[in-house]
Amino acid sequence: MDDLTLMIPGPVSVNEDVLEALSRPIEADYGEAWVAFYDDLRADLQTVFQTRNDIYLVTGPGSAALEMGLSSIAAAGETVVVVNNGFFGLRLCRVAEAYEMNVVQVKAPSVERVGAEQVGSVLDEHPEAVAVVVVHHDTTTGVQNDIAGIAQLAHERGALTMVDAVSSLGGIDLPVDEWGVDICVTVANKCLGAAPGVSPISISPRAWEVVDSKETRGWFLNLRTWRYYLENFGHWHPLPATSAINTAYAFRVAIQSILEEGLPQVLERHQNVGTRIRSGLRDLGFEMLLPEAESSPVMTTVLGLPGMDIAHYSGWLLDERKLKISVGLGEYAGKAFRVGHMGRAAHLGAAERFLQATEAYLKAQ
Ligand SMILES: *Cc1c(COP(=O)(O)O)cnc(C)c1O
């Protein structure tokens, strides 16, 4: 019998070598060995982020790194423009509101990709905005916003661009420097295929200028604290507080696998697995939520067949085939299901296993 495989858009199943790294004896997160490890990991992450910007490894979920980035670039009362076309865009609004920023939303339906045009008309009315905050790939639908266009426009208007790339980086191309993304956040346990608990964040020189130009709140979730420790204690204790040590080591194992395979090859593999899942599902009579040209390489939102009991189907997959998929959220509850192809599920073997199981389920009904 196959192992349980998570085919949800996070958390994801990971490879054996990542699990092995987690079970090693705990080492100290200071001293020569740790400093060398941390520097190497950050350098490797620069390759995966396609950037020369500074990178920090935040201890915590993606939400911690997102809150850290956002709260470090805008003070209370300052205006931030937040793209809200899904659950995670709305979440970013909530974070900004918690810090009493003036949140101006670019609202769009959840199946609609947002680009520079919509953001531009909001910036016309709010030239005082210090940043545009946008989700790259919304994990409730699979919609991808036009980061290249939005970042270029924000730059022209003198605003920073902060991107939530939690469910895309490592699975969907995101050249941070080429596109001019000032703050980029992702996590270890989605497309990068490591364990949850650490979240890298990149910061451009332009973003540092903004950070340094104002007084913002917070200590642990403040970029300035992390830079202070790296600059002043980087030779011995580069993080401000205890790291998730084994999680960080396991993350490096996953990152090294990506670099060995090659980032372009890894991105292409996600693309191929997505294509296979969609075509296999279409052969079984399913329709996808998004048109093929806008499909996501890392997850697929699938409309249920007429009269289909999606909860029964997903329960059957788990009980009979040890495959865990995700049901539709919000307006798609009971109407759609979501299949993640991230981490260990981003391989053709997992795609075939899922398609065969789905075909067997439909036959048995
Ligand atoms: C998963 C996810 C998050 C939240 O990440 P946590 O690690 O749970 O905090 C944020 N944004 C997007 C787009 C996600 O997919």
The ligand as an SDF file (V2000), in Angstrom:
LIG
                    3D

 15 15  0  0  0  0  0  0  0  0999 V2000
   -0.5050   28.9830    2.5490 C   0  0  0  0  0  0  0  0  0  0  0  0
   -0.5820   30.3990    2.1750 C   0  0  0  0  0  0  0  0  0  0  0  0
   -0.4040   31.4370    3.1160 C   0  0  0  0  0  0  0  0  0  0  0  0
   -0.2900   31.1800    4.5820 C   0  0  0  0  0  0  0  0  0  0  0  0
    0.8890   30.5480    4.9130 O   0  0  0  0  0  0  0  0  0  0  0  0
    1.1190   30.0820    6.4230 P   0  0  0  0  0  0  0  0  0  0  0  0
    2.4430   29.4110    6.3610 O   0  0  0  0  0  0  0  0  0  0  0  0
   -0.0080   29.1650    6.7750 O   0  0  0  0  0  0  0  0  0  0  0  0
    1.1130   31.2860    7.2740 O   0  0  0  0  0  0  0  0  0  0  0  0
   -0.3800   32.7400    2.6700 C   0  0  0  0  0  0  0  0  0  0  0  0
   -0.5430   33.0350    1.3640 N   0  0  0  0  0  0  0  0  0  0  0  0
   -0.7170   32.0790    0.4320 C   0  0  0  0  0  0  0  0  0  0  0  0
   -0.8990   32.4700   -1.0050 C   0  0  0  0  0  0  0  0  0  0  0  0
   -0.7550   30.7320    0.8040 C   0  0  0  0  0  0  0  0  0  0  0  0
   -0.9500   29.7790   -0.1160 O   0  0  0  0  0  0  0  0  0  0  0  0
  1  2  1  0
  2  3  1  0
  2 14  2  0
  3  4  1  0
  3 10  2  0
  4  5  1  0
  5  6  1  0
  6  7  2  0
  6  8  1  0
  6  9  1  0
 10 11  1  0
 11 12  2  0
 12 13  1  0
 12 14  1  0
 14 15  1  0
M  END
$$$$
